[in-house]
Amino acid sequence: MIDIGIEPVQSVEGGMSVRTSGKIVVAVMIAAWMWASMSMLATVGASTHVAAAAASLTAEVHADTDEVRIEGRIDSGEGKWLTVVVLNPNRSIDYIDQIRSGREGSFLMAYRIGNPVEGTYTVQVHDAESDMRLTGTFEYLRSDPNGGPQPPPDSPADPQADPPEGPSTDPPPGSSNEPPPSTPSGQPAEAGDIRQQVESIIADLASLAAREALELAQAVIRSAAGLNDEEKSRIQDDLAALVQAVIRKAGTVDADEMDIRTEDRTTAVRLSETVIREKINLLDEAAERLAESLEAAGLDSASVMGPGRKELRIAWQEDGNRNVGIGLPAESFAHLAEHGMYLSVEIRGVAIAVPPGSFTGPDRNEWEEGAVIEISVSELDEEDVARFADSLRSSASEDNRFTLKGGVFDLNVTAAEGGNKTKLERFKAKVILEIPYSDTSGREEKFGVYRFDPENGSWQYVGGRVDPESRKVAARTQRFSHYAVMEYFRSFDDIKGHPAQDDIETLASKHILFGVDMSAFAPDRTITRAEAASILVRTLGMDLHSGGHAFRDVEAGAWYADIVGTVAEAGLMIGSAGQFRPGDRVTEEEMAVLAMRAYERFGGSQPGIDPEDDGRPAIRGDVSPWAVEAAASAARLGLIDSEFQPRRHATRAWSASVFRKLLDAVD
């Protein structure tokens, strides 16, 4: 031990604590190990033969000021980012931060204890790059004015009572029967402190191991047990972000878990069944433990965790090759499906999320033993992209033109079994694509994902949910081919200067609205129920269902037959007396009801009626009783405005404005 020339008063594991003038100095036991080799233990000042002997960790706390000083040394040297975590006796996070190691791996930092709790504090220092962690403990005891220790807040102040033998131990993290953490003088944890801890963990997530992140998240959640309902409500979004980030971390495959081979400008990445099973188990464990901790803290786990999906994530770090394939044992897809998990891969900026069961064989549910399914992405070179761009320019006109906004990617899924390689042409369920773009000029809301159809040599619109922050556009598809992000500009001669021009052009760019011919839109023409149903299906991106209706006035061969079946099945347009009345014109109040049904089905809840305004904000005219609530809610959401006339027949232009606002509301 370090000789500091004062009287030792209490032994602690691997070290000794001393008290003088209200100051506790702790030389803590060091547990330092490399996770890869599962070796190396070092104790401060101890002589040892292993390479980790130089590693050290010392903590010093002033009981009068609650200031903690942490210093030591790591073996991995200077300039390493270290994550420092201090857990209080209740296993809640008291402090978390990152520091850089100094000369010869030394580090030094200080902080003030946030909510002092008497007992054993745990210090963890983690070097993510070398996977080395130092751990130790120190005792915190408050001092009274005479320099002696005070009894713990929860213990009786009885001079005849036996002194406590030491701090109590907590149940394992995630245990459903663990008591809520106590705080000094019975004070609940503060919401602001918890929010800061959440931000720190998320910021440091890249340097933490998955299980380490899980334990820290559970500690933060436990510290919320003492909050009142209002405070818990304030931090619910923060905890939801933390939970999703930790679950995402648990399902992420690290580079050292991949088998990587490179040949002829092509990178082949392979994952073993063992790695995949371990990730699946860790994902389930993380979700279960976080849910238990949330419930133990008095929080609704379903609300905090939300409907987010669990997914096995494989993100390939770029190595310069334009052709990259990621292969998994085919049986892994069955295991993922059993656990309801997605497979998410990212290659050259292209993100692909595969729902459970999507890649089973077209006419069978199982692959042969030893089969491998590979998802590959090849980014076309500049020459090929230039040819596509030239072709688009040559066919463009002033009011009808496409512009490439990034690279062109060739996506494929193949199955290798028994020496044969088969390309999967179509999937059982739609996968979610996110295609990157680099050119941000133009109107990003008019960007969309397009698939090249080699049979007719044309580009087909797939979808277009734009994320300007990540510079990606999302869409769903059941087949792979060449994919790219394009901006589509479409206008018509008869809408120039019209109040609804921008709404019409925006929906036309998303292939939701079409003209009556190549140059005309007919903005003032009224709209029929069949046309409204067709626009609604495209606005909401609904999949068509064939044979899903029983309307006597809808013939099986009609162009709108499947559309009618789709909206009827969704409860958006239901008809009456066994008839749909496809050719009837739609009134504005009917359109308001239709828009609100779609909003509630795909977007959110109805705002309701304010008694003070009789349910008619920003609306006028004789609204039918069955439409009053929907019209009032549509007005509050901004779907309709003061020009609303309930009994007037809706025009194509007026309907375009409503559908544009609906798209923004549910997107």
N, C-alpha and C positions, 0 to 999 in steps of 0.2 A: 504494500500500500504506500501511498504518497505520504511522506512525513511532513505534516504541516504544523507540528509543535503545539497542538492543543489536545485536550482530553477527549477520546472517543467515548460516546455515550450509548450508541446503539449499532449493532451489526445488521447489515442487510446482505442479501444474496450477492456474492461476488464482490463485495466492497464494504465500505463503512461510512456511516453518516456521523457528522460531528456538529455540535451546536456551540456557537459563541455569539453573544450579543444579538440574538434573534436571527442568526445566519446559519443555514444548513448547507454543508458542502458534501457532495456525494461523488464518490468514485465508483461508478457503476460497473457491473459485470458486462463484458462485451460478448455478444453472440454474433459473430460475423461469419457469413458463409457465402460461398458461390453456389447458386441454385443448380448450375449445370453439373458441378461435381459433387454437390451435397457434402462438402467438407469444410474445414477450417473453423476452429473455435479459438478465440483469443480472450484473454483477461488482462485488464489494465495492469501494467507492470509485471506481468508474468513472463517467464522464459519459456519459449516453445520452439519446436522445429518447423512448424508449418509457415507458409509464406505470409499468412495473414497476421503474423505476430505484431507487426507495426500498427495494425488497426487499433484505434482507441476511441473512447467516448466518455466524456465527463460532463456532469450537469451540476450546476450551482444555483441555489434558490435563496433569495432573501425573504424570510418570512414577514418582515416588516413592510417591504415594498412589493412583494409577490413577483419580483423580477427573476426570471430564469436565464441563466447563462449556459449555453451548450457549446462544447468545443471537442475537437478530436482530430482523427486522421484516418484517411482511407488509403488502401494500397494502390488504387488505380491511378493515382497521380493528380496533377494540377489541371484546373479548368474543367472539371467534371460537374455536371448538374446533379445536385443532391436534393432529394425530397425529404424534408424533416417533418415528422408527425409526432405530436404529443397527445396521448390519451389520458384523461383524468381517471380517478378511481372508479367512476361509473362506466368506463369504456367509451365515453363520448369524446369527440375531438375537441381538445382545448386549443390546439394550434396546428396549422399546416402551412408550409411555405417551401420555396425552392431557393437554394443558394449554390454558388460555385465554389468548388474546392480551390484552395490557394496553393502556395508553395509546398511541394512534396506531399500533396494530398491533404493538407491541413484545412480545417474549417472552424469558424467561430461565429456565433450569432447569439442574440438575446431577445427576449420578449417578456411581456407581463402576463401572468395568468389571468384569463378572462373572468371566470367564475370560480374562485378558490374552493376546493373541496379537500378536506383532510383525508389522507390516505396515500396509496401508492400510485404514482404517475409512471406511465410507460413512454419512453422515448424511442423512436424508430428513425434511422437515417438510411436512406436507400439510394444506391447508385444504380440507375436503370441500365446504363451502358454495360457495366460489368456484372450486373445482377448480384451485387454484394449488398448485404443489409447488416447494419449494426443495431442492436437493440439493448435496452437497459431500463432500469427502474430507479426512481428516487422517491423519498418520503417527503410529504409536505405536512408540517404541523404549524398551526398558528401560535403566535406568542402573545401572552398577556402583558400588561404594562410592567410586571415584575420580572419578565423574562422567562416565565415558566409556561409550559404548554397548557392550552385551554382544553376542556373536554370537548369531544365532538358534539355538534349541534343536536344530534338526535339521542345522545346518551344522557342519563339522569345525572344532575350535578350533586351526587351523593358522595361525600368524602369517604364513607365506609365501603362504597362499591369497589369491586375489583377492577383494575384498569384493563382496558381492552388488550387482547393479545396481539392484535394486528388488524390490518384492513381486511374486510370480507372479500371473497372472490365472487365475481359475477358468473351467471350461467353462460354457456357458449353463445357467440353472436348468432342471432337469428332464432334463438329458442323462443317458442311461443309463450312460455310461462315466465319469461324474464320480467322483473318488476321495472316500472318506469324509473329512469334515472332521477336521483334527487339532486338538488342544487343547494348552494349555501343558504342557510337560514330558511330553507323551504321555498326559496324564490324560484319561479319557473325560468327555464331558458328563454332567452330573448330571440324573437323572430329575426331580427337583424343579424345577430351572430350566426344563426343557422344559415341564413342566405349567403353570408360571406364564406362559410365553410363549404357550402355547395359550389360556389363559384371557384373556390380554390381547388377542390377535387376535380372539377371538370377541366379546369385549366391545366392541371398536372396529369390528366388521365393518360396521355401518351407515354409517360415515364413510369406508370404504375403497372404492376402485374394484375391480371384479371381478378384473382382472389383478393389481392391487397385492396383493389378498388372496391370490391364487394364489401369487405370488412369495414372500410372507411365509410361507405354509404350507409351501412347498417348503424354505425355509431352515430352518424348525423341524424338519422331517422329516430333513433332511440332518444336523442336529446330533445326531440319535439314533444315528448310525452307530457311534459309539464305545461305546455302552452294551452291557453283557452281556445275555444272554438273559433273565435274571430281571428286569433293569431295563426291558428292552423290553416284557416282559409287563405290567409295572406301568403303563406309560403307553399301552398299546394302546387302551384305552377313550377316553383323552384325544385321541389322534391320530384315532381314528374319529370323534369328535365334531367335530374340526377339519375333517377331510376332508369330512364331510357338510355342514357349514356353508358351506364354500368352494364346493362343487359347487352347493349351493342358491343361493348368491350369483351364481354364473356363469349360472344359468338364469333369474334374476329380471329381468323387463322393468321398466325405470325409467319414471317418469311422463313424462320429456322424450322418450321414445321412442314415446309414444302420441299418436294424433290424437283429440282430445276435443271433442265438440260437445254443447251443452246446449240443450234446447228443450222447453217445456211440461212442466216438472218431470221430464223424462227426460234421462238422460245416455247418449250413445252414444260408446263407446270403440272405435277401430279401430287395428289393427296392420298394418303393411305386410309383404309377403313378405320384403323385404330385412332388416328387423329380426329376423324370426323365423329366417331362415337364419343370420344372424350369431350369434344366441343358441344355435342348435343346434350350430354349429361350435365356439363357445366352450365349451359343455358337454362336447362330445367331447374337446376339447383339454385342459380341466381334468382330466377323469377320466383321460386318458392320461398327462399329466404327473405327476399325483399318484401314479398307480400305479408309474410309472418311478422316482420319487423314493423311494417306499416300498421297492421291490425293491433299489435301489442302497444304501439304508441297512440292508439285511439284514432287512427286515420283510416279512411275508407280506401282499401287497397285497389278496388276496382276503379275508383275515380282517379286516383293518383297514377296508377299504372296505365290506365286508358286502354284503347283498343289496339295499340301498337303491336305489330307482328314481331315474332321471334324469328331471327334469321341467322344462318351460317354465312359469314362474310369472308370473302377472299378478294383482297385488293392487291393487284399486281403492281409493284413498283417498277416504273419504266426503266428499260435497259437499252433503249435505242432501237430495238427490233420492231418493225411494223406488224409482224405476224406473231400473235401470242395465242396459245391454246391452254386452257385449264381443264384437266381431266380428273374425274372422280370415279371410283368403282360404282357400277350401275346400282348395286344393292344399297348404296348410300342414299339414293333418292327414295327408296322404299322406307328407310329409317327416318328420313326427314319428314316424309308424308305421315308416318305413324305418330310423330310428335307434333304435327301441324306446323312445321317450320319451313320458311322460305330458304332458297339458296340465292345469295346475292354476290355477284362477281363484278369487279370493275377492271377493265382492260383498256389502256390507252384513252382514258377519260370516258369510255362508254360504260354505263352502269346497267346491269341486267338483273332483275329480280324475278326468280322463277317460283311460282306458287307450288305448293305440295301437289304431286301427282301429274305435273305438266309433261314430264319427259318419259312417261311410260310408253311402251310400244303402241303403235296405232291399233293393233288388233290383239294385244295381250297386255297383261299387267305385270309380267316379270321378264327380266333379261336372263340370258344364260349366265352360269357361274363364271366369274372372271371378266365379265364384260366391263368396258370402260366407256363412259359418256364424256365427250369433250365439247366444251363451248369455246369457240375461237373467234377472235376479232382481228381483221387485217385492215389497216388503214391504207387506202390507195395512195400512190405517189402523186407528186404534183402534176405530172404529165397527164395521168388519167383524170384527175380532178379538173384540169383545164379543159379537157375534151368535153366533159359533162357541162361545164360552165358555158363553153362556146355553143353547145347545142341548145341550152336554155335561152341564151341571148338571141340566137338566130330565129327562134319561134316567138319572141316577145313582141307585144304591141304596147301602145301607150296605156291602155286600161286593163291589160291582162299580161302580167309578166312574173316570172320566178327569178329569184336571185339566191345563189348558194351563199351560206353564211359561215361555212366551216369545212371540215374535211368530209370525205365520203368513206364509209366503213362497210366492209363486207363481213356479215355475221353468219355463222354456221353452227349447227349442232350435229355431231356425228356419233354413232355408236359403233365401237369396235368389239366384235365378239367372234370367237372361233376362227380368227384369221381374216374375217370379212369386215369391211367398213361400210356402214350405211348412213346416208344423210337423212336426218329427220326433216321432212318437208313441212309438216304441220304438227302443232302441239295440241294436247288435249285441253289445255286452259291457256288463256292469254298471259304472256309474260309482260313485265313492265320494263320499258326501255327508257333510258335517259341519254340523249345524244348531245355531245358538246358542240358549241359554236364559238367562233373567235371574232367574227365581224359584228360589232354592236351598232353599226350605223343602221338607220331606218327605224321602223316601228317594231320593237321587240314583241309587242302583243300580236303582231301579225306573223310571227315566226311559227313554223310547224315542223313536225317530223314527217319525212316522205320516204317511201320505199320504191325502189326501182323494180319495175315488172319487165323482166327480160323477154317475155312472150310478145308483148306489143311495143316494147321500147319506150314506155312512158313512166313517169313518176306518179305515185298514188299517195294521197294524203292519209296519214295514219292517226294523227292527233297533235295536240299542241298546247300543253300546259307548261308555260315558260317560267323558269326560275332565273331572274336576272342576276342574282347574287352568285350562283354557281355557274352561270352561263350554260345551262342545259335545258333541253326541252324534253318533256316526258310524254310517252304515248304507250298504248297497249297493242300487242300484236300476237297472232298465232303462227306466224311464219317468219323466217329469216331470209334476208337478201342483202342488197346494198341499201344503206340508210344514210340520210343526210338531213341537216337542218336547212330549211329555205325560208325566205320571206316571199309571200305571195301577195301581190297587189292586184286588186280587182275593183273596177268601177264601171259605171254605166252613164250613158249620155243624159238620161232623164233624171239623174239625181244630183247633178252639179248645182251647188248652191242650196240644196234642200236641207232643212233643219236636221234631218235624220241621216245626212250623207255619211258622216263618220261611223255611225252605228251600222249602216248597211255595208259599207266597205270593210269594216272590221269583221263582221259575221261572214261576209263573202270570202275574206282571206282565210277563214277557218272552215270554208266549204259547208257552212251552215245554211246560207242563203244563196240562191241562184237567180239569174235573170230570167225573164220570159223569153228572151232570145239573146244573141251575142252582145247586143248594144243597149238593151232596154231592161229596166227593172219593174216598171209600172208601180211606182211607190204609192199612188193613191187608189189603187185597186183594192177591193175588200178581200178578206182572207176566209177560206172555208175551214170547216172542222178537220177535214183530211189534211189540208195544208198546214194547219196549226199543229196537228199531231206530228207531222213529218219534221217540222222545224224543231219542235220540242225534243224529239228523239235525238236529233243531231246536236242540239245545244247541250243536252245532258250526257252525250256519249253513250247512249244505251245500246245494248246488243239486241238485235232483232230476234223475236221469237215467232216461229211459223206455226200456224194453226192454233193460235191461242185465243180465239174469240168465238162467239156464237151469235153474231149479229145477222139478222135476216137480210139486211140491205147492204152487206159487204160481200161482194163476190170473191171467190177464192183467187181468181186471176187478176183482180184489181191491183194497180200499182201500190196502193196504200194498205193492202190486206194485212201484211205482216206488221206494218207500222201500227195499225189499229189494234191488232192483237197484243202488241208490246205495251202500248199505253194503257190498254184496258187491264192487262195483267198487273201492271204497276199501280192501278187505281187512280190514274191521272185523268182519264176520260172514260166514263163508264156508260154513256148513252142512256136510253130509257125505253121501256116496253119492248126490249129485244131489238132495238134499232140504234145505230150509231149516227145516222143522218150525216154522212160524210160531205155532202154538198151544201149543207146549211152554212150560212155566213155566221161568223163569230162576233158577238158584241164585246164592247170593251169591258163590261163587268164580268162576262164569261172568261175573258182573257185574264182578268185579275184573279179570279178563282183558280184558273189553270196554273197561273204563275205561282200562287201561294201553295198549291198542292205540290208542285215541283220543288219549291224551296224547302218545304217541310220534309219532303221525301228524300232530298239530296243535300240539303244545306243546314237547316236549323229549325228552331221552334217559332211558332207564330207569336208576334209581339203582344197580341191581345188588344182589347179596347179600353181606352181611357174614358171613364164615366163623365169627366168634365167636358169633353168635346163630342159626346154622343156617338163616339166611334166613327166620326167623319173628318179626320184631319186631312186637309189638302184635297178633299173631294167635294163635288157638288152634283146636283141633279137628283133625280129620283132613282136611288139605288134599290134594287129589289132586296127584300128582307134576307133571302138566302145568300146574298153577295155582300152584305154590309160589312161583316167581320173581315172577310178576305180583302175587300177593297181598302178598308181602314189599315189593315196590316201591310198590304202592298204599298200604300202611301208612306207609312212609317219607314219601311225598308227602302224607299226611293224607287220602287219598281214602276210606279205611276206618279204623275204630277198633277198640278192644278188644272191642266187641260183635259183631265179625265171626264168623259161623258158616258155614263154607264150604259145607256140604251143605244148609243151610236155604234154602227158596225165598224169593227177595227180594220184599218187599212194595213197594207203590207209595210209601209214606212213606220206607222205607229207601233205595230207589232215588233218590228225590228228593234226599236228602242227598248221595248219591254224585255225582249229576249236577250239583248246585249247586257242590260242591267242584271237580269237573272243569272246570266253566265258569270258575271263578276261576283255575284253574291254566293254562288255555289262552287266556284273554281277553287 
